[in-house]
């Protein structure tokens, strides 16, 4: 949720992508997003 909205300022898009890639390396396979967090900003980052 904090990639684009909510708990403090949003991170820049490149940093958000780096965080997601690191999560994948650690085995994370589920990313939950919602239109309410942007709308569509988190979906774009995850995509």
PDB file with SEQRES, HELIX, SHEET and CRYST1 records, atoms N, CA, C and O in Angstrom:
SEQRES   1 A   47  UNK UNK UNK UNK UNK UNK UNK UNK UNK UNK UNK UNK UNK          
SEQRES   2 A   47  UNK UNK UNK UNK UNK UNK UNK UNK UNK UNK UNK UNK UNK          
SEQRES   3 A   47  UNK UNK UNK UNK UNK UNK UNK UNK UNK UNK UNK UNK UNK          
SEQRES   4 A   47  UNK UNK UNK UNK UNK UNK UNK UNK                              
HELIX    1 AA1 UNK A   13  UNK A   25  1                                  13    
HELIX    2 AA2 UNK A   35  UNK A   37  5                                   3    
HELIX    3 AA3 UNK A   41  UNK A   46  1                                   6    
CRYST1    1.000    1.000    1.000  90.00  90.00  90.00 P 1           1          
ATOM      1  N   UNK A   1       0.826  -1.190   0.000  1.00  0.00           N  
ATOM      2  CA  UNK A   1       0.000   0.000   0.000  1.00  0.00           C  
ATOM      3  C   UNK A   1       0.866   1.248   0.000  1.00  0.00           C  
ATOM      4  O   UNK A   1       0.477   2.252  -0.597  1.00  0.00           O  
ATOM      5  N   UNK A   2       1.996   1.225   0.629  1.00  0.00           N  
ATOM      6  CA  UNK A   2       2.801   2.440   0.721  1.00  0.00           C  
ATOM      7  C   UNK A   2       3.634   2.719  -0.525  1.00  0.00           C  
ATOM      8  O   UNK A   2       4.347   3.721  -0.569  1.00  0.00           O  
ATOM      9  N   UNK A   3       3.561   1.872  -1.519  1.00  0.00           N  
ATOM     10  CA  UNK A   3       4.304   2.162  -2.740  1.00  0.00           C  
ATOM     11  C   UNK A   3       3.802   3.449  -3.382  1.00  0.00           C  
ATOM     12  O   UNK A   3       4.581   4.193  -3.978  1.00  0.00           O  
ATOM     13  N   UNK A   4       2.508   3.713  -3.261  1.00  0.00           N  
ATOM     14  CA  UNK A   4       1.946   4.894  -3.906  1.00  0.00           C  
ATOM     15  C   UNK A   4       1.076   5.752  -2.990  1.00  0.00           C  
ATOM     16  O   UNK A   4       0.740   6.880  -3.350  1.00  0.00           O  
ATOM     17  N   UNK A   5       0.702   5.238  -1.804  1.00  0.00           N  
ATOM     18  CA  UNK A   5      -0.260   5.964  -0.977  1.00  0.00           C  
ATOM     19  C   UNK A   5      -0.332   5.357   0.419  1.00  0.00           C  
ATOM     20  O   UNK A   5      -0.090   4.161   0.577  1.00  0.00           O  
ATOM     21  N   UNK A   6      -0.649   6.129   1.406  1.00  0.00           N  
ATOM     22  CA  UNK A   6      -1.017   5.696   2.755  1.00  0.00           C  
ATOM     23  C   UNK A   6       0.019   6.019   3.812  1.00  0.00           C  
ATOM     24  O   UNK A   6       0.067   7.157   4.279  1.00  0.00           O  
ATOM     25  N   UNK A   7       0.845   5.073   4.207  1.00  0.00           N  
ATOM     26  CA  UNK A   7       1.724   5.221   5.362  1.00  0.00           C  
ATOM     27  C   UNK A   7       2.920   6.115   5.049  1.00  0.00           C  
ATOM     28  O   UNK A   7       4.027   5.616   4.848  1.00  0.00           O  
ATOM     29  N   UNK A   8       2.714   7.412   5.006  1.00  0.00           N  
ATOM     30  CA  UNK A   8       3.792   8.338   4.688  1.00  0.00           C  
ATOM     31  C   UNK A   8       3.866   8.601   3.197  1.00  0.00           C  
ATOM     32  O   UNK A   8       2.996   8.175   2.437  1.00  0.00           O  
ATOM     33  N   UNK A   9       4.900   9.298   2.785  1.00  0.00           N  
ATOM     34  CA  UNK A   9       5.010   9.646   1.364  1.00  0.00           C  
ATOM     35  C   UNK A   9       5.283   8.413   0.498  1.00  0.00           C  
ATOM     36  O   UNK A   9       5.891   7.436   0.935  1.00  0.00           O  
ATOM     37  N   UNK A  10       4.817   8.498  -0.725  1.00  0.00           N  
ATOM     38  CA  UNK A  10       5.049   7.408  -1.674  1.00  0.00           C  
ATOM     39  C   UNK A  10       6.524   7.342  -2.038  1.00  0.00           C  
ATOM     40  O   UNK A  10       7.223   8.355  -2.030  1.00  0.00           O  
ATOM     41  N   UNK A  11       6.985   6.150  -2.354  1.00  0.00           N  
ATOM     42  CA  UNK A  11       8.365   5.983  -2.825  1.00  0.00           C  
ATOM     43  C   UNK A  11       8.387   6.223  -4.331  1.00  0.00           C  
ATOM     44  O   UNK A  11       7.347   6.153  -4.985  1.00  0.00           O  
ATOM     45  N   UNK A  12       9.563   6.504  -4.882  1.00  0.00           N  
ATOM     46  CA  UNK A  12       9.599   6.682  -6.329  1.00  0.00           C  
ATOM     47  C   UNK A  12       9.410   5.327  -7.007  1.00  0.00           C  
ATOM     48  O   UNK A  12       9.666   4.282  -6.408  1.00  0.00           O  
ATOM     49  N   UNK A  13       8.966   5.353  -8.243  1.00  0.00           N  
ATOM     50  CA  UNK A  13       8.590   4.137  -8.958  1.00  0.00           C  
ATOM     51  C   UNK A  13       9.754   3.154  -9.064  1.00  0.00           C  
ATOM     52  O   UNK A  13       9.551   1.954  -8.877  1.00  0.00           O  
ATOM     53  N   UNK A  14      10.952   3.619  -9.353  1.00  0.00           N  
ATOM     54  CA  UNK A  14      12.094   2.721  -9.502  1.00  0.00           C  
ATOM     55  C   UNK A  14      12.408   2.003  -8.200  1.00  0.00           C  
ATOM     56  O   UNK A  14      12.716   0.811  -8.207  1.00  0.00           O  
ATOM     57  N   UNK A  15      12.334   2.719  -7.083  1.00  0.00           N  
ATOM     58  CA  UNK A  15      12.580   2.084  -5.784  1.00  0.00           C  
ATOM     59  C   UNK A  15      11.510   1.031  -5.496  1.00  0.00           C  
ATOM     60  O   UNK A  15      11.820  -0.047  -4.989  1.00  0.00           O  
ATOM     61  N   UNK A  16      10.270   1.336  -5.812  1.00  0.00           N  
ATOM     62  CA  UNK A  16       9.190   0.376  -5.596  1.00  0.00           C  
ATOM     63  C   UNK A  16       9.437  -0.902  -6.397  1.00  0.00           C  
ATOM     64  O   UNK A  16       9.219  -2.003  -5.891  1.00  0.00           O  
ATOM     65  N   UNK A  17       9.884  -0.761  -7.630  1.00  0.00           N  
ATOM     66  CA  UNK A  17      10.179  -1.926  -8.467  1.00  0.00           C  
ATOM     67  C   UNK A  17      11.317  -2.738  -7.860  1.00  0.00           C  
ATOM     68  O   UNK A  17      11.265  -3.968  -7.859  1.00  0.00           O  
ATOM     69  N   UNK A  18      12.326  -2.077  -7.352  1.00  0.00           N  
ATOM     70  CA  UNK A  18      13.448  -2.770  -6.711  1.00  0.00           C  
ATOM     71  C   UNK A  18      12.979  -3.557  -5.488  1.00  0.00           C  
ATOM     72  O   UNK A  18      13.435  -4.677  -5.257  1.00  0.00           O  
ATOM     73  N   UNK A  19      12.078  -2.979  -4.713  1.00  0.00           N  
ATOM     74  CA  UNK A  19      11.544  -3.665  -3.526  1.00  0.00           C  
ATOM     75  C   UNK A  19      10.786  -4.929  -3.946  1.00  0.00           C  
ATOM     76  O   UNK A  19      10.947  -5.984  -3.333  1.00  0.00           O  
ATOM     77  N   UNK A  20       9.972  -4.821  -4.977  1.00  0.00           N  
ATOM     78  CA  UNK A  20       9.205  -5.980  -5.449  1.00  0.00           C  
ATOM     79  C   UNK A  20      10.140  -7.062  -5.978  1.00  0.00           C  
ATOM     80  O   UNK A  20       9.941  -8.243  -5.694  1.00  0.00           O  
ATOM     81  N   UNK A  21      11.144  -6.677  -6.733  1.00  0.00           N  
ATOM     82  CA  UNK A  21      12.101  -7.669  -7.242  1.00  0.00           C  
ATOM     83  C   UNK A  21      12.837  -8.367  -6.103  1.00  0.00           C  
ATOM     84  O   UNK A  21      13.084  -9.571  -6.170  1.00  0.00           O  
ATOM     85  N   UNK A  22      13.186  -7.623  -5.064  1.00  0.00           N  
ATOM     86  CA  UNK A  22      13.842  -8.239  -3.903  1.00  0.00           C  
ATOM     87  C   UNK A  22      12.891  -9.205  -3.206  1.00  0.00           C  
ATOM     88  O   UNK A  22      13.302 -10.282  -2.776  1.00  0.00           O  
ATOM     89  N   UNK A  23      11.632  -8.825  -3.096  1.00  0.00           N  
ATOM     90  CA  UNK A  23      10.646  -9.711  -2.472  1.00  0.00           C  
ATOM     91  C   UNK A  23      10.534 -11.018  -3.249  1.00  0.00           C  
ATOM     92  O   UNK A  23      10.439 -12.089  -2.650  1.00  0.00           O  
ATOM     93  N   UNK A  24      10.543 -10.938  -4.573  1.00  0.00           N  
ATOM     94  CA  UNK A  24      10.477 -12.141  -5.402  1.00  0.00           C  
ATOM     95  C   UNK A  24      11.690 -13.029  -5.138  1.00  0.00           C  
ATOM     96  O   UNK A  24      11.558 -14.250  -5.047  1.00  0.00           O  
ATOM     97  N   UNK A  25      12.863 -12.424  -5.017  1.00  0.00           N  
ATOM     98  CA  UNK A  25      14.073 -13.200  -4.720  1.00  0.00           C  
ATOM     99  C   UNK A  25      13.973 -13.921  -3.380  1.00  0.00           C  
ATOM    100  O   UNK A  25      14.565 -14.986  -3.203  1.00  0.00           O  
ATOM    101  N   UNK A  26      13.225 -13.344  -2.434  1.00  0.00           N  
ATOM    102  CA  UNK A  26      13.037 -13.973  -1.127  1.00  0.00           C  
ATOM    103  C   UNK A  26      11.879 -14.970  -1.120  1.00  0.00           C  
ATOM    104  O   UNK A  26      11.578 -15.567  -0.086  1.00  0.00           O  
ATOM    105  N   UNK A  27      11.234 -15.149  -2.268  1.00  0.00           N  
ATOM    106  CA  UNK A  27      10.193 -16.160  -2.360  1.00  0.00           C  
ATOM    107  C   UNK A  27       8.764 -15.659  -2.296  1.00  0.00           C  
ATOM    108  O   UNK A  27       7.837 -16.469  -2.301  1.00  0.00           O  
ATOM    109  N   UNK A  28       8.555 -14.371  -2.236  1.00  0.00           N  
ATOM    110  CA  UNK A  28       7.193 -13.844  -2.220  1.00  0.00           C  
ATOM    111  C   UNK A  28       6.566 -14.100  -3.585  1.00  0.00           C  
ATOM    112  O   UNK A  28       7.168 -13.801  -4.616  1.00  0.00           O  
ATOM    113  N   UNK A  29       5.362 -14.651  -3.590  1.00  0.00           N  
ATOM    114  CA  UNK A  29       4.689 -14.964  -4.850  1.00  0.00           C  
ATOM    115  C   UNK A  29       3.307 -14.339  -4.957  1.00  0.00           C  
ATOM    116  O   UNK A  29       2.641 -14.498  -5.980  1.00  0.00           O  
ATOM    117  N   UNK A  30       2.861 -13.632  -3.923  1.00  0.00           N  
ATOM    118  CA  UNK A  30       1.521 -13.039  -3.940  1.00  0.00           C  
ATOM    119  C   UNK A  30       1.633 -11.556  -3.644  1.00  0.00           C  
ATOM    120  O   UNK A  30       2.182 -11.160  -2.616  1.00  0.00           O  
ATOM    121  N   UNK A  31       1.118 -10.747  -4.537  1.00  0.00           N  
ATOM    122  CA  UNK A  31       1.099  -9.296  -4.367  1.00  0.00           C  
ATOM    123  C   UNK A  31      -0.345  -8.839  -4.482  1.00  0.00           C  
ATOM    124  O   UNK A  31      -0.963  -8.987  -5.536  1.00  0.00           O  
ATOM    125  N   UNK A  32      -0.878  -8.294  -3.418  1.00  0.00           N  
ATOM    126  CA  UNK A  32      -2.272  -7.874  -3.368  1.00  0.00           C  
ATOM    127  C   UNK A  32      -2.342  -6.373  -3.584  1.00  0.00           C  
ATOM    128  O   UNK A  32      -1.692  -5.611  -2.868  1.00  0.00           O  
ATOM    129  N   UNK A  33      -3.115  -5.949  -4.554  1.00  0.00           N  
ATOM    130  CA  UNK A  33      -3.283  -4.527  -4.815  1.00  0.00           C  
ATOM    131  C   UNK A  33      -4.765  -4.196  -4.859  1.00  0.00           C  
ATOM    132  O   UNK A  33      -5.611  -5.090  -4.886  1.00  0.00           O  
ATOM    133  N   UNK A  34      -5.074  -2.909  -4.865  1.00  0.00           N  
ATOM    134  CA  UNK A  34      -6.460  -2.460  -4.969  1.00  0.00           C  
ATOM    135  C   UNK A  34      -6.493  -1.090  -5.624  1.00  0.00           C  
ATOM    136  O   UNK A  34      -5.570  -0.292  -5.464  1.00  0.00           O  
ATOM    137  N   UNK A  35      -7.554  -0.826  -6.357  1.00  0.00           N  
ATOM    138  CA  UNK A  35      -7.709   0.469  -7.009  1.00  0.00           C  
ATOM    139  C   UNK A  35      -7.651   1.621  -6.013  1.00  0.00           C  
ATOM    140  O   UNK A  35      -7.235   2.727  -6.360  1.00  0.00           O  
ATOM    141  N   UNK A  36      -8.061   1.365  -4.795  1.00  0.00           N  
ATOM    142  CA  UNK A  36      -8.103   2.417  -3.780  1.00  0.00           C  
ATOM    143  C   UNK A  36      -6.723   2.979  -3.471  1.00  0.00           C  
ATOM    144  O   UNK A  36      -6.618   4.079  -2.929  1.00  0.00           O  
ATOM    145  N   UNK A  37      -5.665   2.250  -3.802  1.00  0.00           N  
ATOM    146  CA  UNK A  37      -4.312   2.688  -3.497  1.00  0.00           C  
ATOM    147  C   UNK A  37      -3.696   3.472  -4.645  1.00  0.00           C  
ATOM    148  O   UNK A  37      -2.481   3.401  -4.833  1.00  0.00           O  
ATOM    149  N   UNK A  38      -4.453   4.192  -5.397  1.00  0.00           N  
ATOM    150  CA  UNK A  38      -3.830   4.900  -6.508  1.00  0.00           C  
ATOM    151  C   UNK A  38      -4.732   5.882  -7.208  1.00  0.00           C  
ATOM    152  O   UNK A  38      -4.556   7.079  -6.976  1.00  0.00           O  
ATOM    153  N   UNK A  39      -5.629   5.522  -7.997  1.00  0.00           N  
ATOM    154  CA  UNK A  39      -5.952   4.181  -8.467  1.00  0.00           C  
ATOM    155  C   UNK A  39      -4.980   3.705  -9.548  1.00  0.00           C  
ATOM    156  O   UNK A  39      -4.433   4.497 -10.317  1.00  0.00           O  
ATOM    157  N   UNK A  40      -4.792   2.435  -9.578  1.00  0.00           N  
ATOM    158  CA  UNK A  40      -3.982   1.701 -10.558  1.00  0.00           C  
ATOM    159  C   UNK A  40      -2.480   1.940 -10.474  1.00  0.00           C  
ATOM    160  O   UNK A  40      -1.739   1.390 -11.289  1.00  0.00           O  
ATOM    161  N   UNK A  41      -2.005   2.729  -9.531  1.00  0.00           N  
ATOM    162  CA  UNK A  41      -0.569   2.969  -9.436  1.00  0.00           C  
ATOM    163  C   UNK A  41       0.180   1.723  -8.988  1.00  0.00           C  
ATOM    164  O   UNK A  41       1.213   1.385  -9.565  1.00  0.00           O  
ATOM    165  N   UNK A  42      -0.318   1.040  -7.977  1.00  0.00           N  
ATOM    166  CA  UNK A  42       0.355  -0.171  -7.523  1.00  0.00           C  
ATOM    167  C   UNK A  42       0.297  -1.275  -8.575  1.00  0.00           C  
ATOM    168  O   UNK A  42       1.257  -2.029  -8.736  1.00  0.00           O  
ATOM    169  N   UNK A  43      -0.832  -1.375  -9.298  1.00  0.00           N  
ATOM    170  CA  UNK A  43      -0.926  -2.365 -10.356  1.00  0.00           C  
ATOM    171  C   UNK A  43       0.130  -2.120 -11.436  1.00  0.00           C  
ATOM    172  O   UNK A  43       0.732  -3.060 -11.955  1.00  0.00           O  
ATOM    173  N   UNK A  44       0.341  -0.873 -11.758  1.00  0.00           N  
ATOM    174  CA  UNK A  44       1.356  -0.522 -12.749  1.00  0.00           C  
ATOM    175  C   UNK A  44       2.759  -0.911 -12.263  1.00  0.00           C  
ATOM    176  O   UNK A  44       3.565  -1.431 -13.034  1.00  0.00           O  
ATOM    177  N   UNK A  45       3.039  -0.661 -11.002  1.00  0.00           N  
ATOM    178  CA  UNK A  45       4.354  -0.996 -10.437  1.00  0.00           C  
ATOM    179  C   UNK A  45       4.543  -2.512 -10.409  1.00  0.00           C  
ATOM    180  O   UNK A  45       5.602  -3.006 -10.796  1.00  0.00           O  
ATOM    181  N   UNK A  46       3.544  -3.244  -9.964  1.00  0.00           N  
ATOM    182  CA  UNK A  46       3.651  -4.706  -9.904  1.00  0.00           C  
ATOM    183  C   UNK A  46       3.782  -5.289 -11.309  1.00  0.00           C  
ATOM    184  O   UNK A  46       4.523  -6.249 -11.522  1.00  0.00           O  
ATOM    185  N   UNK A  47       3.073  -4.715 -12.249  1.00  0.00           N  
ATOM    186  CA  UNK A  47       3.115  -5.199 -13.644  1.00  0.00           C  
ATOM    187  C   UNK A  47       4.481  -5.026 -14.247  1.00  0.00           C  
ATOM    188  O   UNK A  47       4.693  -5.379 -15.407  1.00  0.00           O  
TER     189      UNK A  47                                                      
END                                                                             
